[in-house]
Amino acid sequence: MNSLFGQLGDVKLEACFAADGVMLRTLTSAGALFSVEQRATSVTATVTDADFTLPYPLTTAPFSIPTSAPVAPQTLRPTPTR
């Protein structure tokens, strides 16, 4: 694990913005470990609900899925005293 953290010290971030502040490109890389690039293929000022629709139903994930449902309050536990 320590060698991974050592390589992450070489992380580079690049971003390109339009004159109006819209992010057009990002590049995140860590040497030969990984490289991820995102590029805008189109830009519009109009956003619809369809823009947020997933291309498939999300039923399970290997991580918790946050929701807007209220969270049950946790029971407070007394602090031990000595």
DSSP file with accessible surface (Angstrom, degrees, kcal/mol):
  #  RESIDUE AA STRUCTURE BP1 BP2  ACC     N-H-->O    O-->H-N    N-H-->O    O-->H-N    TCO  KAPPA ALPHA  PHI   PSI    X-CA   Y-CA   Z-CA
    1    1 A M     >        0   0  154      0, 0.0     4,-1.9     0, 0.0     3,-0.3   0.000 360.0 360.0 360.0 -37.6    0.0    0.0    0.0
    2    2 A N  H  >  +     0   0  139      1,-0.2     4,-2.0     2,-0.2     5,-0.1   0.864 360.0  55.2 -62.5 -35.3    2.8    2.4    0.8
    3    3 A S  H  > S+     0   0   90      1,-0.2     4,-1.8     2,-0.2    -1,-0.2   0.879 105.7  53.2 -66.6 -33.1    4.2    2.2   -2.8
    4    4 A L  H  > S+     0   0   59     -3,-0.3     4,-1.9     2,-0.2    -2,-0.2   0.944 108.6  48.6 -63.7 -46.0    0.8    3.2   -4.1
    5    5 A F  H  X S+     0   0  118     -4,-1.9     4,-0.7     1,-0.2    -2,-0.2   0.878 108.1  55.5 -63.7 -34.4    0.7    6.3   -1.9
    6    6 A G  H >< S+     0   0   53     -4,-2.0     3,-0.7     1,-0.2    -1,-0.2   0.913 108.9  46.8 -63.8 -39.6    4.2    7.2   -3.1
    7    7 A Q  H >< S+     0   0   93     -4,-1.8     3,-1.8     1,-0.2    -1,-0.2   0.834 103.3  62.8 -71.9 -30.6    3.1    7.0   -6.7
    8    8 A L  H >< S+     0   0   60     -4,-1.9     3,-1.5     1,-0.3    -1,-0.2   0.697  85.5  75.5 -69.6 -15.1    0.0    9.1   -5.9
    9    9 A G  T << S+     0   0   65     -3,-0.7    -1,-0.3    -4,-0.7    -2,-0.2   0.697  88.8  60.9 -65.4 -16.4    2.3   11.9   -4.9
   10   10 A D  T <  S+     0   0  105     -3,-1.8    21,-0.5    -4,-0.2    -1,-0.3   0.129  74.7 142.5 -96.0  19.6    2.9   12.4   -8.7
   11   11 A V  E <   -A   30   0A  60     -3,-1.5     2,-0.4    19,-0.2    19,-0.2  -0.408  31.8-164.6 -65.4 134.1   -0.8   13.2   -9.4
   12   12 A K  E     -A   29   0A 138     17,-3.2    17,-2.3    -2,-0.1     2,-0.4  -0.974   4.2-164.3-121.7 137.0   -1.3   15.9  -12.0
   13   13 A L  E     +A   28   0A 131     -2,-0.4     2,-0.3    15,-0.2    15,-0.2  -0.979   8.5 178.0-121.8 132.4   -4.5   17.8  -12.6
   14   14 A E  E     +A   27   0A  94     13,-2.5    13,-2.3    -2,-0.4     2,-0.3  -0.977   1.7 178.9-129.5 146.8   -5.3   19.8  -15.7
   15   15 A A  E     -A   26   0A  58     -2,-0.3     2,-0.4    11,-0.2    11,-0.2  -0.997  13.6-158.0-147.3 147.7   -8.5   21.7  -16.6
   16   16 A C  E     -A   25   0A  60      9,-2.5     8,-3.2    -2,-0.3     9,-1.5  -0.996  14.4-169.4-128.0 129.6   -9.6   23.8  -19.5
   17   17 A F  E     -A   23   0A 115     -2,-0.4     6,-0.2     6,-0.3     2,-0.1  -0.918  20.6-122.8-120.5 148.1  -12.4   26.4  -19.1
   18   18 A A    >   -     0   0   31      4,-2.9     3,-2.2    -2,-0.3     6,-0.0  -0.332  42.3 -97.8 -75.3 166.5  -14.4   28.4  -21.6
   19   19 A A  T 3  S+     0   0  120      1,-0.3    -1,-0.1     2,-0.1    -2,-0.0   0.814 125.8  54.9 -58.5 -28.4  -14.4   32.2  -21.2
   20   20 A D  T 3  S-     0   0  124      2,-0.1    -1,-0.3     1,-0.0    -2,-0.0   0.349 124.9-100.2 -90.3   8.5  -17.8   31.9  -19.4
   21   21 A G  S <  S+     0   0   51     -3,-2.2     2,-0.3     1,-0.3    -2,-0.1   0.445  72.5 145.1  94.3   0.7  -16.5   29.5  -16.9
   22   22 A V        -     0   0   49      1,-0.1    -4,-2.9    -5,-0.0     2,-0.4  -0.579  52.0-124.0 -75.4 128.3  -17.8   26.2  -18.3
   23   23 A M  E     +A   17   0A  93     -2,-0.3    -6,-0.3    -6,-0.2     3,-0.1  -0.610  34.3 173.2 -74.9 124.8  -15.3   23.3  -17.8
   24   24 A L  E     +     0   0A  61     -8,-3.2    16,-3.0    -2,-0.4     2,-0.3   0.702  61.0  11.4-104.0 -26.5  -14.5   21.8  -21.2
   25   25 A R  E     -AB  16  39A  56     -9,-1.5    -9,-2.5    14,-0.2     2,-0.3  -0.987  53.5-175.6-155.6 140.7  -11.7   19.3  -20.3
   26   26 A T  E     -AB  15  38A  22     12,-2.3    12,-2.4    -2,-0.3     2,-0.4  -0.987   3.6-171.3-133.5 147.5  -10.1   17.7  -17.3
   27   27 A L  E     -AB  14  37A  26    -13,-2.3   -13,-2.5    -2,-0.3     2,-0.4  -0.982   3.0-178.5-138.2 124.6   -7.2   15.4  -17.1
   28   28 A T  E     +AB  13  36A  46      8,-2.8     8,-3.1    -2,-0.4     2,-0.3  -0.994  16.5 161.7-121.8 126.5   -6.1   13.6  -13.9
   29   29 A S  E     -AB  12  35A  21    -17,-2.3   -17,-3.2    -2,-0.4     6,-0.2  -0.984  32.5-164.3-146.1 155.8   -3.0   11.4  -14.1
   30   30 A A  E >>  -AB  11  34A   3      4,-2.5     3,-2.2     1,-0.5     4,-0.6  -0.665  57.7 -91.2-137.4  76.5   -0.5    9.7  -11.8
   31   31 A G  T 34 S-     0   0   60    -21,-0.5    -1,-0.5     1,-0.3     3,-0.2  -0.201  97.2 -19.7  54.3-132.0    2.4    8.7  -14.0
   32   32 A A  T 34 S+     0   0  116      1,-0.2    -1,-0.3    -3,-0.1     3,-0.1   0.532 125.7  81.7 -83.2  -4.4    2.0    5.2  -15.4
   33   33 A L  T <4 S-     0   0   71     -3,-2.2     2,-0.3     1,-0.2    -2,-0.2   0.949 106.8 -31.9 -70.0 -50.1   -0.5    4.3  -12.6
   34   34 A F  E  <  -B   30   0A  77     -4,-0.6    -4,-2.5    -3,-0.2     2,-0.3  -0.988  45.6-161.8-164.2 162.4   -3.6    5.9  -14.2
   35   35 A S  E     -B   29   0A  80     -2,-0.3     2,-0.4    -6,-0.2    -6,-0.2  -0.949   9.3-175.7-151.6 128.4   -4.9    8.6  -16.5
   36   36 A V  E     -B   28   0A  77     -8,-3.1    -8,-2.8    -2,-0.3     2,-0.4  -0.996   4.3-175.8-130.2 127.1   -8.5    9.8  -16.7
   37   37 A E  E     -B   27   0A  90     -2,-0.4     2,-0.4   -10,-0.2   -10,-0.2  -0.969   5.9-170.0-124.7 138.7   -9.7   12.5  -19.2
   38   38 A Q  E     -B   26   0A 127    -12,-2.4   -12,-2.3    -2,-0.4     2,-0.4  -0.996   7.4-174.9-125.0 135.3  -13.1   14.1  -19.6
   39   39 A R  E     -B   25   0A 162     -2,-0.4     2,-0.3   -14,-0.2   -14,-0.2  -0.992  27.2-121.1-131.3 137.4  -14.1   16.3  -22.5
   40   40 A A        -     0   0   48    -16,-3.0     3,-0.1    -2,-0.4   -16,-0.0  -0.581  21.3-173.1 -72.0 131.4  -17.2   18.2  -23.1
   41   41 A T  S    S+     0   0  143      1,-0.4     2,-0.3    -2,-0.3    -1,-0.2   0.630  72.5   0.5 -98.7 -20.2  -18.8   17.1  -26.4
   42   42 A S        -     0   0   98      2,-0.0    -1,-0.4   -18,-0.0     2,-0.4  -0.967  62.9-150.3-160.4 156.5  -21.5   19.8  -26.3
   43   43 A V        +     0   0   86     -2,-0.3     2,-0.3    -3,-0.1   -19,-0.0  -0.999  20.7 163.0-134.5 133.0  -22.5   22.7  -24.2
   44   44 A T        -     0   0  100     -2,-0.4    -2,-0.0     2,-0.1     0, 0.0  -0.984  39.1-138.5-145.4 153.9  -25.9   24.2  -23.7
   45   45 A A  S    S+     0   0  105     -2,-0.3     2,-0.5     2,-0.0    -1,-0.0   0.515  83.5  88.2 -87.8  -5.2  -27.6   26.5  -21.1
   46   46 A T        -     0   0   95      2,-0.0     2,-0.4    -3,-0.0    -2,-0.1  -0.830  55.3-176.8-100.1 127.5  -30.7   24.3  -21.1
   47   47 A V        -     0   0   96     -2,-0.5     2,-0.3     3,-0.0    -2,-0.0  -0.984   3.1-174.2-124.1 131.0  -30.9   21.4  -18.7
   48   48 A T    >   -     0   0   69     -2,-0.4     3,-1.2     1,-0.1     4,-0.4  -0.752  41.2-105.6-117.3 168.1  -33.9   19.0  -18.6
   49   49 A D  G >  S+     0   0  146      1,-0.3     3,-1.8    -2,-0.3     4,-0.3   0.845 117.9  65.8 -59.3 -32.5  -34.8   16.1  -16.3
   50   50 A A  G >  S+     0   0   72      1,-0.3     3,-1.2     2,-0.2    -1,-0.3   0.802  88.3  67.4 -62.6 -25.8  -33.8   13.7  -19.1
   51   51 A D  G <  S+     0   0   98     -3,-1.2    -1,-0.3     1,-0.2    -2,-0.2   0.714 104.0  44.4 -66.2 -19.5  -30.2   14.9  -18.7
   52   52 A F  G <  S+     0   0  155     -3,-1.8     2,-0.4    -4,-0.4    -1,-0.2   0.346  85.5 115.2-106.6   4.8  -30.1   13.2  -15.3
   53   53 A T    <   -     0   0  103     -3,-1.2    -3,-0.0    -4,-0.3    -4,-0.0  -0.628  66.1-127.0 -79.3 129.2  -31.8    9.9  -16.3
   54   54 A L        -     0   0   96     -2,-0.4    -2,-0.1     1,-0.1    -1,-0.1  -0.439  13.0-127.4 -71.8 148.9  -29.5    6.9  -15.9
   55   55 A P  S    S+     0   0  118      0, 0.0    -1,-0.1     0, 0.0    -2,-0.0   0.548  93.0  19.6 -75.1  -4.1  -29.2    4.7  -19.1
   56   56 A Y  S    S-     0   0  142      0, 0.0     2,-0.2     0, 0.0    -2,-0.1  -0.978  96.8 -85.8-155.9 158.6  -30.1    1.7  -17.0
   57   57 A P        -     0   0  107      0, 0.0     2,-0.7     0, 0.0     0, 0.0  -0.504  34.8-138.6 -73.7 137.7  -31.8    1.0  -13.6
   58   58 A L        +     0   0   84     -2,-0.2     3,-0.1     1,-0.2    -4,-0.0  -0.869  38.8 153.0 -96.3 112.8  -29.6    1.1  -10.6
   59   59 A T        +     0   0  116     -2,-0.7     2,-0.3     1,-0.4    -1,-0.2   0.747  61.9   7.3-112.2 -36.7  -30.5   -1.7   -8.3
   60   60 A T        -     0   0  115      4,-0.0    -1,-0.4     2,-0.0     4,-0.1  -0.965  56.8-177.7-143.6 160.6  -27.4   -2.6   -6.3
   61   61 A A        -     0   0   32     -2,-0.3     4,-0.1     2,-0.2    -3,-0.0  -0.981  39.7-115.8-153.6 156.6  -23.9   -1.2   -5.8
   62   62 A P  S    S+     0   0  132      0, 0.0     2,-0.3     0, 0.0    -2,-0.0   0.317 102.3  47.7 -78.3  12.4  -20.8   -2.2   -3.9
   63   63 A F  S    S-     0   0  136      0, 0.0    -2,-0.2     0, 0.0     2,-0.1  -0.933 102.6 -80.9-143.6 164.4  -21.2    0.9   -1.9
   64   64 A S        -     0   0  109     -2,-0.3    -4,-0.0     1,-0.1     0, 0.0  -0.432  39.3-136.8 -70.4 144.3  -24.1    2.7   -0.1
   65   65 A I        -     0   0   74     -2,-0.1    -1,-0.1    -4,-0.1     2,-0.0  -0.905  18.4-132.8-105.3 112.1  -26.3    4.7   -2.3
   66   66 A P        -     0   0  118      0, 0.0     2,-0.3     0, 0.0     0, 0.0  -0.369  28.9-177.0 -64.0 141.6  -27.2    8.1   -0.7
   67   67 A T        -     0   0  106      2,-0.2     0, 0.0    -2,-0.0     0, 0.0  -0.856  39.2-119.1-130.4 170.9  -30.9    9.0   -0.8
   68   68 A S  S    S+     0   0  129     -2,-0.3     3,-0.1     2,-0.1    -1,-0.0   0.382  75.5 120.4 -90.4   4.0  -32.9   12.0    0.2
   69   69 A A  S    S-     0   0   55      1,-0.1    -2,-0.2     0, 0.0     2,-0.0  -0.399  76.5 -97.8 -66.7 144.4  -34.9    9.8    2.7
   70   70 A P        -     0   0  130      0, 0.0     2,-0.4     0, 0.0    -1,-0.1  -0.349  35.5-127.2 -64.7 143.9  -34.6   10.9    6.3
   71   71 A V        -     0   0  134     -3,-0.1     3,-0.1     1,-0.0    -3,-0.0  -0.781  23.8-113.5 -93.6 133.4  -32.0    9.1    8.4
   72   72 A A        -     0   0   78     -2,-0.4    -1,-0.0     1,-0.1     2,-0.0  -0.410  39.1-106.0 -64.7 136.6  -33.2    7.6   11.6
   73   73 A P        -     0   0  124      0, 0.0     2,-0.2     0, 0.0    -1,-0.1  -0.376  33.9-119.7 -65.6 142.9  -31.6    9.3   14.6
   74   74 A Q        -     0   0  180      1,-0.1     2,-0.4    -3,-0.1    -3,-0.0  -0.592  26.8-108.0 -82.1 146.7  -28.9    7.3   16.3
   75   75 A T        -     0   0  129     -2,-0.2     2,-0.2     1,-0.1    -1,-0.1  -0.593  35.0-124.1 -73.7 127.4  -29.3    6.4   20.0
   76   76 A L        -     0   0  163     -2,-0.4    -1,-0.1     1,-0.0     0, 0.0  -0.519  22.0-148.4 -73.0 139.0  -27.0    8.4   22.1
   77   77 A R        -     0   0  217     -2,-0.2    -1,-0.0     1,-0.0     2,-0.0  -0.893  20.7-110.1-109.2 138.4  -24.7    6.3   24.3
   78   78 A P        -     0   0  124      0, 0.0    -1,-0.0     0, 0.0     0, 0.0  -0.352  31.1-117.1 -66.5 145.8  -23.5    7.6   27.7
   79   79 A T        -     0   0  123      1,-0.1     2,-0.0    -2,-0.0     0, 0.0  -0.723  32.2-117.3 -82.6 127.1  -19.9    8.5   27.9
   80   80 A P        -     0   0  119      0, 0.0     2,-0.3     0, 0.0    -1,-0.1  -0.377  29.7-157.0 -65.0 141.9  -18.1    6.2   30.4
   81   81 A T              0   0  132     -2,-0.0     0, 0.0     0, 0.0     0, 0.0  -0.879 360.0 360.0-115.7 156.3  -16.6    8.0   33.5
   82   82 A R              0   0  294     -2,-0.3     0, 0.0     0, 0.0     0, 0.0  -0.844 360.0 360.0-120.3 360.0  -13.8    6.9   35.7
